[in-house]
């Protein structure tokens, strides 16, 4: 190996984005805003394992899905056990609910999670192999009012960060009672088409997956396929009408899309997706639905559930497409200290430490830069106030406090500077 290749610089794996400043504060702002909305709705945090037993996803997500058949990062660990980096969150949440008996208490169990998920996809804008999501799951109650709450919560998450140019698409996928008759009709239609062998095999396992095929020739052949909405039984139809009626009452706009097919097999009844046309081909920014039967399939009680996963990565792209700024994300600290001289630097370090202890975000200049160079650090940190401490101020027991927005400066006793800045920042809110 040549010396040049041996010491070549390394880069992140293909399809795995880094979030570094100045983008990382925007990432945190979106993620934390979504989490806050979930907490306001009574959801509690759950921290999921990054990897799980492969059978969890094979059984829970569905072996006919692209996620399981093509996209999972699966490997044998040192104990020769098959494990998989989590491709989605719902199956893991349901597994945890069963394992820790959370379903034995008050229902619904309302949980939220956030973090990275992994799918081996062809990388492109908005489609990553490590994708970041915030999700919620409400398990244990089959109530259309809960469906409406979940959908309205997702809508509120997007609005909380200033996003507006998206649309909500909605449908019902029926249940175990009415779907078999529809499945039979759909398969009858599909098997009469000149499908390729792989697609025909998929139609035999899960015919709904064929309606989700993005190839133009398949979409054209299935344009007149029977639709699940036309085969709902009375219970499912009433459930769906109650959900849409509640969304109307809440003022949540939606479009009914009878051809919607989510990429996971466990969905039943209410199913939804948020779409943003500013993202091009990868237009989905989040979605979810009800999954009656999943818990029993994973070895638990026969309890229903509903949830969503919102893409943080795609929301950031949608915000960029709309030109939406996130207030405050440019500010790194509120106070920035500039010390001139060795003794002043020692005293400034103590002041900055005291400010942080009082809950004030603070930083200071390091090295031997002069006043002008050091003040550039305050600008880069987008600080509200700068503190300047030199030999004269030390001798007088004072410190200069500069209001960087108003271009005003006052001299404050060193012993009072923490209280002075706390009050100034509180008044600025």
C-alpha positions as CSV (number, residue, x, y, z in Angstrom):
1,X,0.0,0.0,0.0
2,X,1.4,3.4,-1.0
3,X,2.1,5.9,1.8
4,X,-0.4,8.3,0.1
5,X,-3.2,5.8,0.2
6,X,-2.3,4.6,3.7
7,X,-2.8,8.1,5.1
8,X,-5.7,9.2,2.9
9,X,-8.3,11.2,4.7
10,X,-11.4,9.4,5.9
11,X,-15.0,10.4,5.2
12,X,-18.4,9.4,6.6
13,X,-20.0,6.2,5.1
14,X,-22.0,6.8,1.9
15,X,-25.5,7.9,2.6
16,X,-24.8,8.9,6.2
17,X,-25.0,12.7,6.8
18,X,-23.0,14.6,9.3
19,X,-24.8,17.5,11.1
20,X,-22.1,20.0,11.9
21,X,-22.4,23.8,12.8
22,X,-24.1,25.9,11.5
23,X,-26.6,23.2,10.4
24,X,-26.6,21.2,13.7
25,X,-28.4,23.8,15.7
26,X,-31.3,23.6,13.1
27,X,-31.3,19.8,13.4
28,X,-31.6,20.1,17.2
29,X,-34.3,22.7,17.0
30,X,-36.5,20.5,14.7
31,X,-35.9,17.4,16.7
32,X,-36.5,19.1,20.1
33,X,-39.6,20.9,18.8
34,X,-41.2,17.6,17.8
35,X,-40.3,16.0,21.1
36,X,-41.8,18.9,23.0
37,X,-45.1,18.6,21.1
38,X,-45.2,14.9,22.0
39,X,-44.6,15.7,25.7
40,X,-47.4,18.3,25.6
41,X,-49.7,15.6,24.4
42,X,-48.8,13.3,27.4
43,X,-46.3,11.0,25.7
44,X,-43.3,9.7,27.7
45,X,-39.9,9.0,26.4
46,X,-38.6,5.5,25.6
47,X,-35.0,4.9,24.6
48,X,-34.8,2.0,22.2
49,X,-31.9,-0.3,21.4
50,X,-30.0,0.6,18.2
51,X,-30.1,-3.1,17.2
52,X,-32.6,-5.9,17.9
53,X,-33.1,-9.6,17.1
54,X,-33.7,-9.9,13.4
55,X,-36.9,-11.9,13.9
56,X,-38.5,-8.8,15.5
57,X,-38.5,-7.0,12.2
58,X,-39.1,-10.0,10.0
59,X,-42.3,-10.8,12.0
60,X,-43.4,-7.3,12.8
61,X,-42.6,-5.3,9.7
62,X,-43.3,-8.1,7.2
63,X,-41.0,-10.2,5.1
64,X,-42.6,-9.0,1.8
65,X,-41.6,-5.4,2.4
66,X,-38.7,-3.8,0.8
67,X,-37.5,-2.8,4.3
68,X,-37.0,-6.4,5.4
69,X,-36.2,-8.0,2.0
70,X,-33.8,-5.5,0.7
71,X,-32.9,-2.7,3.1
72,X,-32.0,-4.0,6.5
73,X,-28.5,-4.0,8.0
74,X,-28.4,-7.5,9.3
75,X,-25.3,-9.3,10.6
76,X,-24.3,-12.1,13.0
77,X,-22.8,-11.0,16.3
78,X,-19.9,-12.8,18.1
79,X,-22.4,-15.2,19.5
80,X,-23.6,-16.1,16.0
81,X,-27.0,-14.4,16.7
82,X,-28.7,-12.6,13.8
83,X,-29.2,-9.0,14.8
84,X,-30.4,-6.0,12.8
85,X,-29.8,-2.2,13.1
86,X,-33.3,-0.9,13.7
87,X,-35.0,0.2,10.4
88,X,-38.0,1.6,12.1
89,X,-39.3,2.2,15.7
90,X,-42.8,0.7,16.1
91,X,-41.8,-2.9,16.3
92,X,-39.2,-2.1,19.0
93,X,-41.7,-0.1,21.0
94,X,-44.3,-2.8,20.9
95,X,-41.6,-5.4,21.9
96,X,-40.6,-3.2,24.9
97,X,-44.3,-2.7,26.0
98,X,-44.7,-6.5,26.0
99,X,-41.4,-7.2,27.7
100,X,-41.9,-4.6,30.5
101,X,-45.6,-5.2,31.0
102,X,-46.5,-1.6,30.2
103,X,-49.8,-2.8,28.8
104,X,-50.9,-4.0,32.2
105,X,-51.4,-0.5,33.5
106,X,-53.4,2.5,32.2
107,X,-54.2,2.4,28.5
108,X,-53.3,3.7,26.1
109,X,-49.6,3.5,26.7
110,X,-48.3,6.7,25.2
111,X,-44.5,6.7,24.3
112,X,-42.3,8.8,22.1
113,X,-38.7,8.1,20.8
114,X,-36.1,9.9,18.8
115,X,-32.9,8.9,17.1
116,X,-31.2,7.2,14.1
117,X,-32.7,4.4,12.0
118,X,-30.9,2.4,9.3
119,X,-31.9,1.3,5.8
120,X,-29.7,0.3,2.9
121,X,-31.2,2.5,0.2
122,X,-29.7,4.2,-2.8
123,X,-28.5,7.6,-1.3
124,X,-30.0,10.7,-2.7
125,X,-31.4,14.0,-1.5
126,X,-33.8,13.2,1.4
127,X,-33.0,9.5,1.4
128,X,-30.2,8.4,3.7
129,X,-28.9,5.1,5.0
130,X,-28.9,6.6,8.5
131,X,-32.1,8.6,8.8
132,X,-33.2,10.6,11.9
133,X,-36.8,10.3,13.2
134,X,-39.0,11.4,16.0
135,X,-41.9,9.0,16.6
136,X,-44.8,8.4,18.9
137,X,-46.9,5.3,19.7
138,X,-50.2,5.0,21.5
139,X,-51.0,1.4,22.4
140,X,-54.0,-0.3,23.9
141,X,-57.1,1.5,22.7
142,X,-59.0,1.2,19.4
143,X,-60.6,4.7,19.4
144,X,-60.9,6.9,16.3
145,X,-60.4,10.0,18.6
146,X,-56.9,8.7,19.3
147,X,-56.3,8.4,15.6
148,X,-57.3,12.0,15.2
149,X,-55.1,13.1,18.1
150,X,-52.1,11.4,16.6
151,X,-52.6,12.9,13.2
152,X,-53.3,16.4,14.7
153,X,-50.1,16.0,16.8
154,X,-48.0,15.3,13.7
155,X,-49.5,18.3,12.0
156,X,-48.8,20.5,15.0
157,X,-45.2,19.2,15.1
158,X,-44.6,20.5,11.5
159,X,-46.4,23.8,12.2
160,X,-44.3,24.3,15.4
161,X,-41.2,24.8,13.3
162,X,-42.8,27.1,10.7
163,X,-43.4,24.5,8.0
164,X,-46.6,25.1,5.9
165,X,-46.2,23.9,2.3
166,X,-47.1,20.3,2.9
167,X,-50.2,18.2,2.6
168,X,-51.7,15.5,4.6
169,X,-52.9,12.4,2.7
170,X,-55.2,10.0,4.4
171,X,-56.9,6.6,3.8
172,X,-58.1,3.4,5.5
173,X,-56.6,0.0,4.9
174,X,-59.5,-1.9,6.6
175,X,-59.0,-4.6,9.2
176,X,-58.7,-8.4,9.5
177,X,-62.5,-8.8,8.8
178,X,-62.8,-6.8,5.6
179,X,-59.4,-7.0,4.1
180,X,-59.5,-10.7,3.1
181,X,-62.3,-10.1,0.6
182,X,-60.5,-7.1,-0.8
183,X,-57.2,-9.1,-1.0
184,X,-59.0,-11.7,-3.1
185,X,-60.4,-9.1,-5.5
186,X,-57.1,-7.3,-5.8
187,X,-55.2,-10.6,-6.5
188,X,-57.8,-11.6,-9.1
189,X,-57.1,-8.2,-10.8
190,X,-53.3,-8.4,-10.5
191,X,-52.9,-12.0,-11.7
192,X,-54.7,-11.0,-14.9
193,X,-51.9,-8.5,-15.7
194,X,-48.6,-9.3,-17.5
195,X,-46.6,-8.8,-14.4
196,X,-42.9,-9.9,-14.1
197,X,-42.1,-12.9,-12.0
198,X,-40.9,-10.9,-8.9
199,X,-43.9,-8.7,-8.9
200,X,-46.3,-11.6,-9.4
201,X,-44.6,-13.3,-6.4
202,X,-45.1,-10.1,-4.3
203,X,-48.8,-10.0,-5.4
204,X,-49.2,-13.6,-4.0
205,X,-47.7,-12.6,-0.6
206,X,-49.0,-9.1,-0.1
207,X,-50.9,-7.6,-3.1
208,X,-51.1,-4.2,-1.6
209,X,-47.3,-3.9,-2.1
210,X,-47.9,-4.0,-5.9
211,X,-49.9,-0.8,-5.7
212,X,-46.9,0.9,-4.0
213,X,-44.6,0.0,-7.0
214,X,-43.1,3.2,-8.3
215,X,-42.3,1.9,-11.8
216,X,-44.4,3.9,-14.4
217,X,-45.4,0.7,-16.3
218,X,-46.7,-1.0,-13.2
219,X,-48.5,2.2,-12.1
220,X,-50.2,2.3,-15.5
221,X,-51.2,-1.3,-15.3
222,X,-52.7,-0.9,-11.9
223,X,-54.5,2.4,-12.5
224,X,-57.9,0.7,-12.4
225,X,-57.1,-1.7,-9.5
226,X,-59.9,-2.1,-6.9
227,X,-59.4,0.2,-3.9
228,X,-59.6,-0.8,-0.2
229,X,-61.9,2.2,0.6
230,X,-64.6,0.6,-1.6
231,X,-64.5,-2.7,0.4
232,X,-64.5,-1.4,4.0
233,X,-67.0,-3.0,6.3
234,X,-69.4,-0.9,8.3
235,X,-67.2,-0.8,11.4
236,X,-64.1,0.4,9.5
237,X,-66.1,2.9,7.4
238,X,-67.6,4.4,10.6
239,X,-64.2,4.5,12.2
240,X,-62.7,6.3,9.2
241,X,-65.6,8.8,9.0
242,X,-65.2,9.6,12.7
243,X,-61.5,10.3,12.2
244,X,-62.1,12.6,9.3
245,X,-64.9,14.3,11.1
246,X,-62.7,15.0,14.1
247,X,-59.9,16.3,11.9
248,X,-62.5,18.7,10.3
249,X,-63.5,19.9,13.7
250,X,-59.9,20.4,14.7
251,X,-59.2,22.4,11.5
252,X,-56.6,19.9,10.2
253,X,-56.7,19.9,6.4
254,X,-56.3,16.6,4.6
255,X,-56.7,14.9,1.2
256,X,-58.1,11.4,0.9
257,X,-55.7,9.2,-1.1
258,X,-57.4,5.8,-1.7
259,X,-54.2,4.4,-3.4
260,X,-51.9,5.1,-0.5
261,X,-49.9,2.1,0.6
262,X,-47.4,2.6,3.4
263,X,-44.1,0.7,3.2
264,X,-44.8,-1.6,6.3
265,X,-47.1,-4.6,6.5
266,X,-48.5,-4.0,9.9
267,X,-50.8,-1.0,9.1
268,X,-54.6,-1.4,9.4
269,X,-57.5,1.1,9.3
270,X,-56.3,4.7,9.5
271,X,-53.1,5.3,7.5
272,X,-51.6,8.7,6.7
273,X,-48.6,10.5,5.2
274,X,-47.3,14.0,5.1
275,X,-46.0,15.0,1.7
276,X,-43.9,18.1,0.6
277,X,-43.5,18.7,-3.1
278,X,-40.5,20.9,-2.6
279,X,-38.4,17.7,-2.0
280,X,-38.8,16.2,-5.4
281,X,-39.1,12.4,-5.8
282,X,-38.6,11.8,-2.0
283,X,-41.6,13.9,-1.1
284,X,-42.7,12.1,2.1
285,X,-41.6,13.9,5.3
286,X,-43.4,11.6,7.8
287,X,-46.4,9.4,8.3
288,X,-47.9,6.5,10.2
289,X,-51.1,4.7,11.0
290,X,-52.9,2.2,13.1
291,X,-51.5,-1.3,13.5
292,X,-54.2,-3.6,15.1
293,X,-52.8,-7.1,15.4
294,X,-49.1,-6.2,15.6
295,X,-48.8,-6.7,19.4
296,X,-50.4,-10.1,19.2
297,X,-48.2,-11.0,16.3
298,X,-45.1,-10.2,18.5
299,X,-46.3,-12.4,21.4
300,X,-48.4,-9.9,23.4
301,X,-52.1,-9.2,24.1
302,X,-54.4,-8.6,21.1
303,X,-54.3,-4.8,21.6
304,X,-54.4,-2.1,19.0
305,X,-52.0,0.8,18.5
306,X,-51.4,3.8,16.4
307,X,-48.3,6.0,15.8
308,X,-46.1,8.0,13.5
309,X,-42.5,8.6,12.5
310,X,-41.5,12.1,11.4
311,X,-38.3,12.5,9.4
312,X,-36.0,15.2,10.9
313,X,-33.7,15.1,7.9
314,X,-36.6,15.6,5.4
315,X,-38.1,18.3,7.5
316,X,-34.9,20.2,7.4
317,X,-34.9,19.9,3.6
318,X,-38.5,21.0,3.5
319,X,-37.7,24.1,5.7
320,X,-34.8,24.9,3.3
321,X,-37.2,24.6,0.3
322,X,-39.6,27.0,1.9
323,X,-36.8,29.4,3.0
324,X,-37.9,29.1,6.7
325,X,-35.5,30.4,9.3
326,X,-35.5,28.9,12.8
327,X,-35.2,31.7,15.3
328,X,-32.3,31.5,17.8
329,X,-30.4,28.7,16.0
330,X,-27.6,31.1,15.1
331,X,-26.9,31.9,18.8
332,X,-24.3,29.7,20.4
333,X,-24.0,31.6,23.7
334,X,-25.6,34.6,25.4
335,X,-22.4,36.0,26.9
336,X,-18.9,36.0,25.5
337,X,-15.9,37.0,27.6
338,X,-12.8,38.9,26.3
339,X,-9.8,39.0,28.6
340,X,-6.7,41.1,28.0
341,X,-3.7,39.9,29.9
342,X,-2.8,36.8,31.9
343,X,-4.4,37.9,35.2
344,X,-7.6,39.1,33.5
345,X,-7.9,35.8,31.8
346,X,-7.7,34.0,35.1
347,X,-10.5,36.2,36.5
348,X,-12.6,35.9,33.4
349,X,-12.5,32.1,33.5
350,X,-14.0,32.3,37.0
351,X,-16.7,34.7,35.9
352,X,-17.6,32.5,32.9
353,X,-17.7,29.5,35.3
354,X,-20.1,31.4,37.6
355,X,-22.3,32.4,34.7
356,X,-22.7,28.8,33.6
357,X,-23.5,27.8,37.1
358,X,-26.3,30.4,37.1
359,X,-27.8,28.9,34.0
360,X,-26.3,31.5,31.5
361,X,-24.8,30.2,28.3
362,X,-21.3,31.6,28.2
363,X,-18.0,31.2,26.5
364,X,-14.7,33.2,26.3
365,X,-11.8,34.0,24.0
366,X,-8.7,31.8,24.3
367,X,-5.2,32.4,23.1
368,X,-3.4,35.7,22.9
369,X,-5.6,37.6,20.4
370,X,-6.1,41.4,20.8
371,X,-9.4,43.1,21.5
372,X,-10.4,43.3,17.9
373,X,-9.7,39.7,17.1
374,X,-11.3,38.5,20.3
375,X,-14.5,40.4,19.6
376,X,-14.8,38.5,16.3
377,X,-15.4,35.5,18.5
378,X,-18.3,37.2,20.1
379,X,-19.8,37.9,16.7
380,X,-19.4,34.3,15.5
381,X,-21.1,33.1,18.7
382,X,-23.9,35.6,18.0
383,X,-23.7,36.6,21.7
384,X,-26.1,39.1,23.2
385,X,-23.4,40.6,25.5
386,X,-19.7,40.8,25.5
387,X,-17.6,41.1,28.7
388,X,-14.3,43.0,28.4
389,X,-11.8,42.7,31.2
390,X,-8.3,44.3,31.1
391,X,-5.7,45.6,33.6
392,X,-7.6,48.9,34.3
393,X,-10.9,47.1,35.0
394,X,-9.0,44.6,37.3
395,X,-7.5,47.4,39.3
396,X,-10.9,49.0,39.7
397,X,-12.7,45.7,40.4
398,X,-15.1,46.2,37.5
399,X,-15.9,44.7,34.1
400,X,-17.2,46.2,30.9
401,X,-20.6,44.8,29.7
402,X,-21.3,45.5,26.1
403,X,-24.8,45.2,24.7
404,X,-23.9,44.0,21.2
405,X,-27.4,44.7,19.7
406,X,-27.8,48.2,21.1
407,X,-24.1,49.1,20.9
408,X,-24.1,50.3,24.5
409,X,-21.6,49.7,27.2
410,X,-21.7,49.9,31.0
411,X,-19.2,49.3,33.8
412,X,-20.4,46.8,36.4
413,X,-18.6,45.7,39.6
414,X,-17.1,42.2,39.2
415,X,-19.0,41.0,42.2
416,X,-22.4,42.0,40.6
417,X,-21.8,40.9,37.0
418,X,-23.6,37.6,37.2
419,X,-26.8,39.1,38.7
420,X,-26.6,42.0,36.3
421,X,-26.5,39.7,33.2
422,X,-29.2,37.4,34.6
423,X,-31.6,40.4,34.9
424,X,-30.6,41.8,31.5
425,X,-31.2,38.5,29.8
426,X,-34.5,38.1,31.6
427,X,-35.7,41.5,30.4
428,X,-34.6,40.7,26.9
429,X,-37.1,37.8,26.7
